[in-house]
């Protein structure tokens, strides 16, 4: 079980012994929040969780890229679309790497890369790198935060 620094600090400040608590166990604060998702995540091997998040990032990015391709195939670009495509072509697939941590902007950038018809092999290479970093961050930090909030 991952014990976060914030949970340890709280326990020390409130005179509680720094022992591990299981989901649903009582604590000085009262009953713990119980989450079936947290219990399920604890049983998964870390590598499997990482691979799942990595695959999710790649598949999601390719889906956004395909949406951009389809959108520009069906619509005639006007002045604003052409200007946006020129901007994306200037930065190329690097824009995916730079905007990946910002939710919303990452999706828009991936759609714009498809609309600008950035070469697929280059897009996939950058998307793979960004997804690998994102999956590592979510595996380590995301799971620790989730367990701190729901498992204590």
GIDA-V418609 format. One record per backbone hydrogen bond with DSSP energy under -0.5 kcal/mol. NH is the residue of the N-H (numbers start at 0). CO is the residue of the C=O. If there is no record, write none. Layout:
NH&CO  NH&CO
//
This chain:
3&1  7&3  8&4  9&5  10&6  11&7  12&8  13&9  14&11  15&10  18&16  24&21  26&29  29&26  31&24  38&34  39&35  40&36  41&37  42&38  42&39  43&39  43&40  48&44  49&45  50&46  51&47  52&48  53&49  54&50  55&51  56&52  57&53  58&54  59&55  60&56  61&57  62&58  63&59  64&60  65&61  66&62  67&63  68&64  69&65  70&66  71&67  72&68  73&69  74&70  76&74  81&77  82&78  83&79  84&80  85&81  86&82  87&83  88&84  89&85  90&86  91&87  93&90  94&91  95&92  96&92  97&93  98&94  99&95  101&98  102&100  104&102  105&101  107&103  108&104  109&105  110&106  111&107  112&108  113&109  114&110  115&111  116&113  117&112  122&118  123&119  124&120  125&121  126&122  127&123  128&124  129&125  130&126  131&127  132&128  133&129  134&130  135&131  136&132  137&133  138&134  139&135  140&136  141&136  142&137  143&139  144&140  145&141  146&142  147&143  148&144  149&145  150&146  151&146
//
